[in-house]
Amino acid sequence: MTELLQADYVPLFFAAVAVFCVTVYVLADGLDLGVGILFLFAPRDADRDLMMASIEPVWDGNETWLVMGGTLLFAAFPAGYYILLPAFYLPIMFMLFALIFRGVAFGFRLQATRFRLVWDIAFFAGSVLATFCQGLILGGLIAGVPVENGMFAGGPFSFLNLLGVLCGVGLVGGYALIGAGWLIWKTDGATQVFAREIAHAALILTGAMMALVSAWSAWSVPEVAARWFALPNLLLLAPVPLVTLAVIVALWRGIWEGAQARTFLLALALFALGLVGLIVSLWPYLVPRHVTVWDGMSDTQSVAFLAVGVAIIIPIVLAYQAHAYWVFRGKTVHEHGAYGGHAGS
Amino acid sequence: MDAVALSRLQFAFTIGFHILWPTLTIGTAWFVTVLSALWWRTGNTVYRDLMRFWMRLFALGFGMGVVTGIVLSYEIGTNWAGFSRSVANVLGPLFAYETMTAFFLEAGFIGIMLFGEGRVSRGAHFFACLMVAVGALISSTWIIAANSWMQTPAGAIADADGIYHVVSWWDVIFTASFPYRLAHMVCASFLTCSFVIAGVSALHLWRGQHVAASRTAFSMALWLALVLAPLQIVIGDMHGRNTMVEQPTKLAAMEGLWETTKGPAMTVIAWPDMAAQKNLYAIDIPHLASLYLTHSWDGEVQGLKAVPEADQPYVPVVFFAFRIMAGIGVVLLATAITGFVLRLRGRLFTARWFQIVTMATTPLGFLAVLAGWTVTESGRQPWIIYGALRTADAAAPVAAGAVTTSLLIFFAVYNVLLLAFVWFAGRVALKGPIDSSPAAREHPGMERSTLGAFTTSPVPSPVRGTDPARA
């Protein structure tokens, strides 16, 4: 077992697990953050009731992947945890504040009578701010963080750059697109029409930002440009942007005509492609240009203990999370379970 | 203040605020699970109504626990990078296992528990409740294991750079203080919840509302309290004697004992003066501490002065927090016994003064939990890993200004949250367990919609049991 775990592919396995967790988080929480981003754009209160009801049973499971990402980083790649988290102190804190507000809005909005709008705004603003902060972190990561003696060595605003702002706006558009796709799938009637209409705007924003972020990171980070434009990488990697373009075209054409789940699935595919692009740009670094996944990994002892859990438990987790989605399959009907019933009734 | 002091303040505030919600939800999750089982097996609608009512309060508390918990999983990195670097090999996998085995389990079934009653059978609903309740216990097990390792580290050795490497996972998880801490915390949660349930039920009895359901809950809660209040004192005593062996300085701070003494007195109240290294204005009961700590008249107990002043915690905080916790324990025990006496005399549901007393005890469990954690965490200082790593060496390279900003926002946000929770939970509690109302009234927000898309479509509300076969 120990010999097996000392091989070079062990960091690869855990890097794959970490990428998997990030992917699941972005796709799953992307859909409910996206619904939150669209929340105030919806024309009627009835739409908002339905939008929230569609994600109520699953949002907690989605957000747990964020905790999984954090704890997995701590356990398997501690260098990433203790260098990157202080480096992104402010955006992480503001993301957490935002997630707090949108999280409690699920429970409190249905209880509220007079100040319902306050919780509507909390849910919307929390979703937008959390997403934007994730973009700032992403942009800061691509641009790189200052490291000395194995610890973060910058100031509180070292994370801030134009790339992060672009990523933030792009991520807001992208999550909104996933959210709109989810609503097209899970609702019907007026809410679905609203989702189809706003999906176009979200797609334009996402596509434009993906192009800008790609161009700007190639321009401002030479290592990224070298990765993409050197031969033979250029030819090998050419399919990534080409397939992305094809997905965007398919999305554009499918928003009104396609099958109900199509926009959602294509939006997920678009995000997956974005992640592939990101990994190409940053591989094999955990902390870009400073710590690789091989250098940043924890002890074999710890990784072995962790591997058992990951191999056995994560598939089970995926099975019952899928089951939870299955229980609430089909079009969402607005009804109230445990949060339900406001005091006025 | 420097970044370390600010980070300590922020962590203490955020973890102290967070612990309120697991305390509330561990116990209520099990109460809901028991009610779900009773409703499933007996078909008695009192159990169903109580289950739905407590599920609503549970849901509000659970949401608070989730969002304030995510904060902690990141704060360990953002504010305590030195600590993370040192212990990632040891504590990282424990936290990862907590997420995998507990948080996902809760998250996977919470939707079915809260919103799935109409979509799954009663048995499946009970199973979902059970998974959420089990998840809560698994979570406490891992997190107490991690905390216990910081108190009584074992099974790992530090290298020259101060990085810990695990030698034995068994020893890391089952440290000397782990079983006592786990039992003490889980019992505290159940005890706190039994008084929350008793207090809310007493409110309804006082107002003459929902009498059948409230009597059932009031009785169940006070039976539980009668068992748990003395049990908690026994566990606390065992935990204290374990602390005396494993962390003698912390125990000395709890007792306010400066000199190593044979047959020490119990200090009822005093002002522990750190500068003078002695107690001022002390009221002592001779030999009593010796009796409950060493179970002998003349047992020896180590005092604070056995270690240099730089290795002592700030004694007044530990000393008074311990007295608050123990004092509340005694008040809760007295309340539980009074309830039992009233029950024997057949006056449990009619003694109105006792209803006021129980209502007053509702928040006490939470205060005791906060005080208890204050004892154990500030009693560990100045160490973050007892005897091995100093808190001052564990901080992250973050600017004091950034921490001040986040601390101020946490303070504002959490106070708003607490107010909102008290407001909404208070309203749910006041409304009480009514559920036989017609389905049309169960669609809040509907009447506000200007378009008739939903009001015109007759959507049955399976959750509220409009189907007579289920209700």
Boltz contact constraints between the chains, C-beta under 6 A:
constraints:
  - contact:
      token1: [A, 45]
      token2: [B, 448]
      max_distance: 6.0
  - contact:
      token1: [A, 45]
      token2: [B, 449]
      max_distance: 6.0
  - contact:
      token1: [A, 46]
      token2: [B, 449]
      max_distance: 6.0
  - contact:
      token1: [A, 46]
      token2: [B, 454]
      max_distance: 6.0
  - contact:
      token1: [A, 49]
      token2: [B, 445]
      max_distance: 6.0
  - contact:
      token1: [A, 57]
      token2: [B, 111]
      max_distance: 6.0
  - contact:
      token1: [A, 57]
      token2: [B, 115]
      max_distance: 6.0
  - contact:
      token1: [A, 58]
      token2: [B, 111]
      max_distance: 6.0
  - contact:
      token1: [A, 60]
      token2: [B, 66]
      max_distance: 6.0
  - contact:
      token1: [A, 60]
      token2: [B, 107]
      max_distance: 6.0
  - contact:
      token1: [A, 60]
      token2: [B, 110]
      max_distance: 6.0
  - contact:
      token1: [A, 61]
      token2: [B, 107]
      max_distance: 6.0
  - contact:
      token1: [A, 61]
      token2: [B, 108]
      max_distance: 6.0
  - contact:
      token1: [A, 64]
      token2: [B, 103]
      max_distance: 6.0
  - contact:
      token1: [A, 64]
      token2: [B, 104]
      max_distance: 6.0
  - contact:
      token1: [A, 64]
      token2: [B, 107]
      max_distance: 6.0
  - contact:
      token1: [A, 67]
      token2: [B, 70]
      max_distance: 6.0
  - contact:
      token1: [A, 67]
      token2: [B, 73]
      max_distance: 6.0
  - contact:
      token1: [A, 67]
      token2: [B, 99]
      max_distance: 6.0
  - contact:
      token1: [A, 67]
      token2: [B, 103]
      max_distance: 6.0
  - contact:
      token1: [A, 68]
      token2: [B, 99]
      max_distance: 6.0
  - contact:
      token1: [A, 70]
      token2: [B, 73]
      max_distance: 6.0
  - contact:
      token1: [A, 70]
      token2: [B, 74]
      max_distance: 6.0
  - contact:
      token1: [A, 71]
      token2: [B, 73]
      max_distance: 6.0
  - contact:
      token1: [A, 71]
      token2: [B, 95]
      max_distance: 6.0
  - contact:
      token1: [A, 71]
      token2: [B, 96]
      max_distance: 6.0
  - contact:
      token1: [A, 71]
      token2: [B, 99]
      max_distance: 6.0
  - contact:
      token1: [A, 72]
      token2: [B, 96]
      max_distance: 6.0
  - contact:
      token1: [A, 74]
      token2: [B, 88]
      max_distance: 6.0
  - contact:
      token1: [A, 74]
      token2: [B, 92]
      max_distance: 6.0
  - contact:
      token1: [A, 74]
      token2: [B, 95]
      max_distance: 6.0
  - contact:
      token1: [A, 75]
      token2: [B, 92]
      max_distance: 6.0
  - contact:
      token1: [A, 75]
      token2: [B, 93]
      max_distance: 6.0
  - contact:
      token1: [A, 75]
      token2: [B, 96]
      max_distance: 6.0
  - contact:
      token1: [A, 78]
      token2: [B, 88]
      max_distance: 6.0
  - contact:
      token1: [A, 81]
      token2: [B, 77]
      max_distance: 6.0
  - contact:
      token1: [A, 81]
      token2: [B, 84]
      max_distance: 6.0
  - contact:
      token1: [A, 82]
      token2: [B, 77]
      max_distance: 6.0
  - contact:
      token1: [A, 82]
      token2: [B, 81]
      max_distance: 6.0
  - contact:
      token1: [A, 82]
      token2: [B, 84]
      max_distance: 6.0
  - contact:
      token1: [A, 82]
      token2: [B, 85]
      max_distance: 6.0
  - contact:
      token1: [A, 85]
      token2: [B, 77]
      max_distance: 6.0
  - contact:
      token1: [A, 85]
      token2: [B, 78]
      max_distance: 6.0
  - contact:
      token1: [A, 86]
      token2: [B, 78]
      max_distance: 6.0
  - contact:
      token1: [A, 86]
      token2: [B, 81]
      max_distance: 6.0
  - contact:
      token1: [A, 86]
      token2: [B, 396]
      max_distance: 6.0
  - contact:
      token1: [A, 86]
      token2: [B, 397]
      max_distance: 6.0
  - contact:
      token1: [A, 86]
      token2: [B, 398]
      max_distance: 6.0
  - contact:
      token1: [A, 89]
      token2: [B, 78]
      max_distance: 6.0
  - contact:
      token1: [A, 89]
      token2: [B, 398]
      max_distance: 6.0
  - contact:
      token1: [A, 89]
      token2: [B, 402]
      max_distance: 6.0
  - contact:
      token1: [A, 90]
      token2: [B, 402]
      max_distance: 6.0
  - contact:
      token1: [A, 92]
      token2: [B, 74]
      max_distance: 6.0
  - contact:
      token1: [A, 92]
      token2: [B, 78]
      max_distance: 6.0
  - contact:
      token1: [A, 93]
      token2: [B, 406]
      max_distance: 6.0
  - contact:
      token1: [A, 96]
      token2: [B, 71]
      max_distance: 6.0
  - contact:
      token1: [A, 97]
      token2: [B, 409]
      max_distance: 6.0
  - contact:
      token1: [A, 97]
      token2: [B, 413]
      max_distance: 6.0
  - contact:
      token1: [A, 100]
      token2: [B, 67]
      max_distance: 6.0
  - contact:
      token1: [A, 103]
      token2: [B, 63]
      max_distance: 6.0
  - contact:
      token1: [A, 103]
      token2: [B, 67]
      max_distance: 6.0
  - contact:
      token1: [A, 104]
      token2: [B, 63]
      max_distance: 6.0
  - contact:
      token1: [A, 107]
      token2: [B, 59]
      max_distance: 6.0
  - contact:
      token1: [A, 107]
      token2: [B, 60]
      max_distance: 6.0
  - contact:
      token1: [A, 107]
      token2: [B, 63]
      max_distance: 6.0
  - contact:
      token1: [A, 108]
      token2: [B, 420]
      max_distance: 6.0
  - contact:
      token1: [A, 108]
      token2: [B, 424]
      max_distance: 6.0
  - contact:
      token1: [A, 111]
      token2: [B, 424]
      max_distance: 6.0
  - contact:
      token1: [A, 151]
      token2: [B, 397]
      max_distance: 6.0
  - contact:
      token1: [A, 152]
      token2: [B, 397]
      max_distance: 6.0
  - contact:
      token1: [A, 156]
      token2: [B, 399]
      max_distance: 6.0
  - contact:
      token1: [A, 156]
      token2: [B, 402]
      max_distance: 6.0
  - contact:
      token1: [A, 189]
      token2: [B, 453]
      max_distance: 6.0
  - contact:
      token1: [A, 190]
      token2: [B, 453]
      max_distance: 6.0
  - contact:
      token1: [A, 298]
      token2: [B, 88]
      max_distance: 6.0
  - contact:
      token1: [A, 298]
      token2: [B, 89]
      max_distance: 6.0
  - contact:
      token1: [A, 299]
      token2: [B, 89]
      max_distance: 6.0
  - contact:
      token1: [A, 299]
      token2: [B, 165]
      max_distance: 6.0
  - contact:
      token1: [A, 301]
      token2: [B, 166]
      max_distance: 6.0
  - contact:
      token1: [A, 302]
      token2: [B, 89]
      max_distance: 6.0
  - contact:
      token1: [A, 302]
      token2: [B, 93]
      max_distance: 6.0
  - contact:
      token1: [A, 302]
      token2: [B, 166]
      max_distance: 6.0
  - contact:
      token1: [A, 305]
      token2: [B, 93]
      max_distance: 6.0
  - contact:
      token1: [A, 305]
      token2: [B, 169]
      max_distance: 6.0
  - contact:
      token1: [A, 306]
      token2: [B, 93]
      max_distance: 6.0
  - contact:
      token1: [A, 306]
      token2: [B, 96]
      max_distance: 6.0
  - contact:
      token1: [A, 309]
      token2: [B, 97]
      max_distance: 6.0
  - contact:
      token1: [A, 309]
      token2: [B, 100]
      max_distance: 6.0
  - contact:
      token1: [A, 313]
      token2: [B, 100]
      max_distance: 6.0
  - contact:
      token1: [A, 317]
      token2: [B, 104]
      max_distance: 6.0
  - contact:
      token1: [A, 320]
      token2: [B, 108]
      max_distance: 6.0
  - contact:
      token1: [A, 321]
      token2: [B, 108]
      max_distance: 6.0
  - contact:
      token1: [A, 324]
      token2: [B, 108]
      max_distance: 6.0
  - contact:
      token1: [A, 324]
      token2: [B, 111]
      max_distance: 6.0
  - contact:
      token1: [A, 327]
      token2: [B, 112]
      max_distance: 6.0
  - contact:
      token1: [A, 327]
      token2: [B, 116]
      max_distance: 6.0
  - contact:
      token1: [A, 327]
      token2: [B, 119]
      max_distance: 6.0
  - contact:
      token1: [A, 333]
      token2: [B, 459]
      max_distance: 6.0
  - contact:
      token1: [A, 335]
      token2: [B, 461]
      max_distance: 6.0
  - contact:
      token1: [A, 335]
      token2: [B, 463]
      max_distance: 6.0
  - contact:
      token1: [A, 337]
      token2: [B, 114]
      max_distance: 6.0
  - contact:
      token1: [A, 337]
      token2: [B, 115]
      max_distance: 6.0
  - contact:
      token1: [A, 337]
      token2: [B, 463]
      max_distance: 6.0
  - contact:
      token1: [A, 338]
      token2: [B, 55]
      max_distance: 6.0
  - contact:
      token1: [A, 338]
      token2: [B, 56]
      max_distance: 6.0
  - contact:
      token1: [A, 338]
      token2: [B, 59]
      max_distance: 6.0
  - contact:
      token1: [A, 338]
      token2: [B, 114]
      max_distance: 6.0
  - contact:
      token1: [A, 339]
      token2: [B, 59]
      max_distance: 6.0
  - contact:
      token1: [A, 342]
      token2: [B, 444]
      max_distance: 6.0
  - contact:
      token1: [A, 343]
      token2: [B, 427]
      max_distance: 6.0
  - contact:
      token1: [A, 343]
      token2: [B, 431]
      max_distance: 6.0
  - contact:
      token1: [A, 345]
      token2: [B, 441]
      max_distance: 6.0
  - contact:
      token1: [A, 345]
      token2: [B, 444]
      max_distance: 6.0
